[in-house]
Amino acid sequence: MEENQLQQIEGISEVKKLNPVTFINGDNMALLRWMHKNMMYKYFHVGIVDPPYGISVGNMNLGATKDSKPRNYDMGDWDNSVPTLEYWYLLNYCCRNLIIWGGNYFTEDFGRFFVTEDENKVYTVHNEKTFEDIDYANVSSIEFKRGIRSGRCFITWDKMNDKMSFAAGELAITTFDKNAVIIRRPRNASSSDNDGERRHPTQKPVYLYDYLHLNFVNKGERVLDTHGGSFTHAIAAHKNNVNLTIIDMNKSYFDSGIKAYQDSTSKGRLLFD
């Protein structure tokens, strides 16, 4: 996708290409709908996403104590609700394989999709849970679509700290037909400062995305991240020369993510342990 094409999408505010990463500030649904409209079926080889879990993380202390450093980043209200059925339908349409962090929160949305259209060609996405709510009087067509089907490979990130006030581990559901894996490494285990300052409440470490690139992304493949957050994914993409498109609606996350990327990559291709 060319930078000038992306700039013209309504709902996209800013696009910045810093090879091999395309940074987008805007609505991920605007991007996915544009791709669907332009029939970019399975354009991305892998979607690596960390959507909101709907647990209002902005209202949590996330392990903060009286001795913790002040937070100088926006906690935000982005985690107040989970993605819509349309998001899952379009994500599955645009990506050949998926790695979904927090997938255990979304299993009800991974069944078959039922896509209805009205006389104005406006589509609505349903699943088996909402199928009975379809108003057939206003439906001109209906299609049954294969939903997201998890493969054998589940990824568990063991943070190696059972005394946390929040989750001691995280689960990713994937569509890959591989053995399940466990990544045992503390959140703060990085031996360098390439993650940069903490800039997002649920910031994942660079080494986590580094592992995913090395084990699930082949050379030359295109990767999509619909919820950039801290943009540590972009730093790992630079290290592994992964063609990543990453988007977030929050302007402060977008700006701080690009700054961290530029700071971490200014010395060329970095080496991680």
N, C-alpha and C positions, 0 to 999 in steps of 0.2 A: 504494500500500500504506500502510495506516494504522500509526502507531507502536505502538498497542496490539496490533494483529495480530502484528507482528513480535516484540514482547516475549514472546508466548506460544509461540513456536517453540522446541522443545527443541534446545539447542545454540547458542542466541543468548543472550549474557550481558547486553548493554547496547545500547540504541538511543538515539540523540540526533539530533533534527531541528534543523538550523540552516539555514534556507532559503537556497538551494534544494537543499541537500545533506542526505541521510539517512545518518548514520554508524552503522555496526553493528559491534560487537565480538562475534565468534562464528565458527562454522564455516560457511564458504561452501556446503558441501555440504548442510547443514541447510536453508539458505535455498533452494537450488536444488531440493531434494527436496520442500520444502513447496510451492513454486510448481508443480512438476510434478503433485503430488497434487491441487492445486486447479485444475488445467488452465489455468494462466496462460500459454498458448501464445503465443510471440512478444510477450510483454508489454513487453519493453524494445525500443526501436528500434535501439539500438546497444550492443553489449558491447565495452568497451575494457579489455582485460585484459593483465596482465604476470605470467604464472604462473611458478612456479619452474622453472628449466631442468634441475635435477638435476645440477648441477656443484659442489655443496657450496661455495657462495660464502662461507659463514661461516668457512671455513678458508683463505681467500685474503687477501693483504695489500692487493689492489686499489689498487696504486700508492702505498701508504704508505711513507714514508721516515723516517729518524731525526729529520728536521726537521718531520714532520707533526704536527698537533695531536692530542692524545690523543682516542681515540674514546670518547664518553660515551653510546653507544647499544648496544643488544643486537645482536650479529652473528647469533645464532640458528642453528638447524639446519633452518629452513624450506625450504632449497634442496637437501636431501639426496635428494629424489625428485621425479619429474614427476607431474602430475595423472593421475588414473585415467581409463579410458575412460568411466566413468559421468559424470565431470565434463564431458568434451567433449560427450557426448550431451545432458546437461541444459542446458549453456550454449547449445548450438545450439537446443534446444527453447525456451528462454526469450528468445532474442534474434533479431531479424530480420536484423541485420548484425553482423559481428564485425571488430574490429581486435585482432590477437593479437601482442603483442611477443614476440620470440623464437620466432616461428612455425616457423622453420627447424629447431627442436629437436623439433617435434611432428608432422611431416608424416605419419609412419606411422599416426598416430591419426585422420587426417582423412578416411579412406575411408568406405565404407558401414558403418552400425551394424546389428547383429543383436541384437535384444532378446528374450531368452527369459524365460518365467515358469514357476515350478513350481506345484504344486497349491495352495500357500499364497499365491499371487499375489505372490511375491517375485521381482523381476526382476533379471536380470543382463545387462550390456552386453558385447557382443563386437564385434570388427571382423574384417576379412578375414584378418588374421594369426592371430587366436585362434579363428576359426570352427571349425577342426577339433578343438578341445578341448572342444566342447560335449558334455555327457553327456545324450544324448537320452532315456535311461531316466527321467530326473528332470525332463523338460520337458513341460509341458502345452500351451504355445503358443510360437510364434516369429513375430516381425515383422521385416520388412526396412525399415530407415529410411534416408532420405537422410542422408549424412554432411556434414561441413563441406567445402564446395567453395570454394576460393580464387578470387577474381575477378581481373581484370587488374591491379588496383591493389596493388602492393607498396610499402611505405614504408621508405625507408632513412634512418636518422639517422646522418649523417657527423659524428663528434665532432671532426674536423679536427685530429687528433693521432695520427700514425702511430707515435709513439715510446712509446705507452702499453704497460704490461706486461699489460694486459687488452684487451678488444675495442675496436678503433678505430671501430667502428660497430655499429649494431644494426638488425635487420630485423624489420618487422611484416608478417605476412600478413593480408590483408583479404578480405572477401567482396564488396567494392564493384567495380562495373564502371566503373572510372575509369582514367585514365592513372597509371602509376607515378610516385612523387614521391621526391625526395631533400631532406631537411632538413639543410642544411649550417650547423651552429652548434655551437661548443664547449659542453661540459657546463656550464662556469661562465660562460656568455655573458650571463646575465641582468644587466640594468643596475640592478636594484633588489635589495633584500634580502627580497623577498616569498616566496622559497623558504624562508626561515628557516634555522636551523642544520641541519647535516647530522644526520639522525636515523635513517637506514636505509642499509645497505651498498650497495644498488643504487638509490639515490634518483634519480629522473628529474626534470629541471627543469620548472618550471611552464610555460615557454614551449612545451614539447613538446606538452603536453595542450591548451594554448591553440590551437596550430595544428590539432590534431585536431578540436576543437570548431568552429572557424571553417570547416573544409573538409569535415567529414563529419557534423555534427550540425545538424539543422534546428531552428528555433525551436519550443519546446514538446515536443520529443521527450524520451523517458526513456532514461537511460544507466545501465549497470551496470558496476561495477568489482569483481571478485571477490577481488582481492589488493591491498588498499589500500596496504600498505607505508608509505611516507613521507607519504601522503595529499596530495602536491602536486597530484594530480588534482583534489582538492576545492577547492583554492585557485583553480585555473583555472576550475572550474565556477561558482564565485561570480562571478568576473570576467565570464563569458559568460552568466550566468543560466541554466545548464544544470541540468536536473532529474536529479541524480546520486544513485544509491544505491551506497555504497561500503562494503566489509566487509573486516575482517582479524581473524584469530584472536588475534594477539599483543596483549596488553593494553598493553604499553609503547609499541608502534607506534600503537595506537589513541589513547592519551592524548596522546602527543607530537604526533600528527597533528592532533588537535582544537585543541591549544594553538597550533600553527603557523597553523592556519586562522583562529582567533580573532584572533591577533596581526596577521595579514596583512590581514584584512578589517575590522578595527575602525574604519578610516577611511572605510568605505562601499565602493562599487564602485570597484575599483582600476583604474588604467590601466597597461598594459604596453607596452613598445616593440615 
